Amino acid sequence: MQLADLLREHLDIENQDAWENERTPTPVRCFAVRLHSMGLSLREVVGALDWLGVDRSFQAVWNWKEKLAETQSDPPTATPSRVAVDEKQIEVDGEKKWLYAAIDTDSKLVLEVDVYSRRGTDPAAAFLHRLTEKHDVSETEFLVDAGGYLTALARQELSGHLNYTTRNHIEKWFQTVTMRIDRFHSFWRGSQASATRWLRRFRYYYNRQRPNQALDGRTPAQVVLN
């Protein structure tokens, strides 16, 4: 029996409703999207599917990952004691953009990601506001690396201070993201929204599917939910 057949019969998959009326079995589509999240380019994913006896186009795999990204659930609601916040410059269609991220330094859960056209106090304040809508951060200590964040925190009535050591968790996450971006940022042509969807899909993979050595092989979501 081919692996594709095993996937059809035995793999338990979420988000069945997102892919109704698709001719490719949902387990195969989710398997392909997960390969992409783990670091394979879209063309490499097509090659892997072909090796499994599943003949699908580059565009089909692209559509799968975009459709799944739109249905991914947010991270589980958290009440973190300390959160590291930072931004990193990325490139979308030849233009400089800024990826903002926040991570719980204890559970390693990536709480939020978003892409802005510029950096500064206003984008930072907007990003922090998104956090307050999704997580209980009223008692959270925010760890930042620039004075502008302190103003943004004050706008949202949040507390924090400059910290250049405990924030290494978010720096490591940015390094992991950079390795993925280096492989397929060229597909973010003309679409900041597409970049955001991929980053949120990667957040889902990082939080819920990727074992974390610092957590004894558990995922951040498992730590928060248990």
C-alpha positions in Angstrom: 0.0 0.0 0.0 1.3 3.4 -0.9 1.8 6.0 1.8 -0.8 8.2 0.1 -3.3 5.4 0.8 -2.3 5.2 4.4 -2.8 8.9 4.8 -6.2 8.7 3.3 -7.3 5.9 5.7 -5.5 6.6 9.0 -4.5 10.3 9.5 -6.8 12.3 11.8 -7.1 15.8 10.3 -8.6 19.1 11.6 -10.4 21.7 9.5 -12.3 19.2 7.3 -14.9 21.9 6.4 -12.3 24.2 5.0 -11.6 21.9 2.1 -15.0 20.6 1.1 -15.4 19.6 -2.6 -11.7 19.1 -3.1 -10.7 16.1 -5.1 -7.5 15.5 -3.1 -8.1 13.8 0.2 -7.8 16.2 3.2 -5.0 14.2 4.9 -2.8 14.5 1.8 -3.4 18.2 1.6 -2.6 18.7 5.3 0.5 16.5 4.9 1.7 18.7 2.0 1.1 22.0 3.9 3.0 20.6 6.9 5.9 19.7 4.7 5.9 23.3 3.5 5.8 24.6 7.0 8.8 22.4 8.0 11.0 24.0 5.3 10.3 22.4 1.9 9.7 24.7 -1.0 6.4 24.4 -2.9 8.2 22.7 -5.8 9.9 20.2 -3.3 6.5 19.5 -1.9 5.1 18.7 -5.4 8.1 16.4 -5.9 7.4 14.6 -2.6 3.7 14.1 -3.5 4.7 12.8 -6.9 7.0 10.3 -5.2 4.0 9.2 -3.2 1.9 8.7 -6.3 -0.1 12.0 -5.9 0.1 14.1 -9.1 -0.8 17.7 -8.2 0.4 21.0 -9.6 2.5 23.7 -8.0 -0.6 26.0 -8.0 -2.7 23.4 -6.2 -0.3 23.1 -3.3 -0.1 26.9 -3.2 -3.9 27.1 -3.0 -4.0 24.5 -0.2 -1.6 26.4 2.0 -3.4 29.7 1.5 -6.8 28.2 2.2 -5.6 26.4 5.4 -3.8 29.5 6.6 -7.1 31.4 6.6 -8.7 28.7 8.8 -6.0 28.2 11.4 -7.1 28.8 14.9 -5.3 31.4 17.0 -2.9 30.2 19.8 -4.6 29.0 22.9 -5.5 31.9 25.2 -2.6 32.5 27.6 -2.0 34.4 30.8 1.8 34.8 30.5 4.0 36.2 33.3 6.7 37.5 30.9 6.5 38.3 27.2 9.3 39.3 24.9 8.3 41.6 22.0 10.4 42.5 19.0 10.4 43.3 15.3 12.4 42.1 12.4 12.9 43.5 8.9 11.7 41.3 6.1 11.2 41.8 2.3 7.9 41.5 0.5 7.9 42.2 -3.3 11.1 44.1 -3.0 9.8 46.4 -0.3 11.0 46.5 3.3 8.4 45.4 5.9 8.5 44.7 9.6 7.5 41.5 11.2 6.4 42.0 14.8 6.2 39.0 17.2 5.5 38.3 20.8 6.5 35.1 22.7 5.8 33.8 26.2 9.3 33.3 27.6 8.1 30.5 29.9 6.0 28.3 27.6 7.7 29.5 24.4 4.2 30.0 22.9 4.2 32.5 20.0 1.3 34.7 21.1 1.0 36.9 18.0 2.6 37.8 14.7 1.8 40.6 12.3 3.5 42.5 9.4 3.6 46.3 9.2 4.9 48.7 6.5 7.0 50.5 9.0 8.4 50.3 12.5 8.0 52.7 15.4 5.8 53.5 18.4 2.5 53.5 16.5 2.9 50.0 14.9 4.2 48.7 18.2 1.2 50.1 20.1 -1.2 48.6 17.5 0.6 45.3 17.8 0.4 45.3 21.6 -3.3 46.2 21.3 -3.9 43.0 19.3 -2.3 41.1 22.2 -4.7 42.6 24.7 -7.6 41.5 22.6 -6.5 37.8 22.5 -4.7 37.2 25.8 -4.8 38.2 29.4 -1.7 40.4 29.7 -2.9 42.8 32.4 -0.4 41.4 34.9 2.3 40.6 32.3 5.8 42.0 32.3 6.9 42.9 28.8 10.6 42.6 27.9 11.6 45.0 25.2 14.9 46.3 23.7 14.1 49.9 22.7 12.7 53.0 24.4 9.9 53.4 21.8 8.3 50.2 23.2 8.0 51.8 26.6 5.8 54.6 25.2 3.7 52.0 23.3 3.3 50.0 26.5 2.2 53.1 28.4 -0.5 53.8 25.7 -1.9 50.3 26.3 -1.5 50.6 30.1 0.9 47.7 30.2 4.1 47.4 32.1 7.6 46.4 31.0 11.2 47.3 30.9 14.3 47.1 28.8 15.9 43.7 28.8 18.7 42.4 26.6 19.2 38.9 28.0 15.9 37.1 28.8 14.7 38.0 25.3 16.9 35.3 23.6 13.8 33.1 23.0 12.3 35.6 20.5 15.7 36.0 18.8 15.9 32.3 18.3 12.4 32.3 16.9 13.4 35.0 14.4 16.4 32.9 13.4 14.1 29.9 12.7 11.7 32.1 10.7 14.7 33.6 8.7 15.7 30.1 7.6 12.2 29.6 6.2 12.0 33.1 4.7 15.3 32.5 2.8 13.6 29.5 1.1 10.4 31.1 -0.1 10.1 34.8 0.5 10.2 35.1 -3.3 6.6 33.9 -3.4 5.5 36.9 -1.4 5.3 39.0 -4.5 2.8 41.8 -4.3 1.1 40.5 -1.2 1.8 41.6 2.3 -1.3 39.6 3.3 0.2 36.5 1.8 3.3 36.9 3.9 1.2 37.4 7.0 -0.9 34.3 6.3 2.3 32.2 5.9 3.8 33.5 9.1 0.6 32.7 11.0 0.6 29.2 9.5 4.2 28.9 10.6 3.2 30.1 14.1 0.5 27.3 14.2 3.2 24.7 13.2 5.7 26.1 15.8 3.1 26.2 18.6 1.2 23.0 18.0 3.3 20.6 15.9 7.0 21.2 16.4 8.6 19.5 19.4 10.6 22.0 21.5 13.8 20.8 23.0 13.6 23.4 25.8 10.2 21.9 26.7 11.4 18.3 26.8 10.0 17.5 23.4 6.5 19.0 24.2 5.0 21.8 22.0 4.3 25.3 23.5 0.6 24.6 23.1 0.8 21.4 25.1 2.5 23.3 27.9 -0.2 26.0 28.0 -3.1 23.7 27.7 -1.9 21.2 30.3 
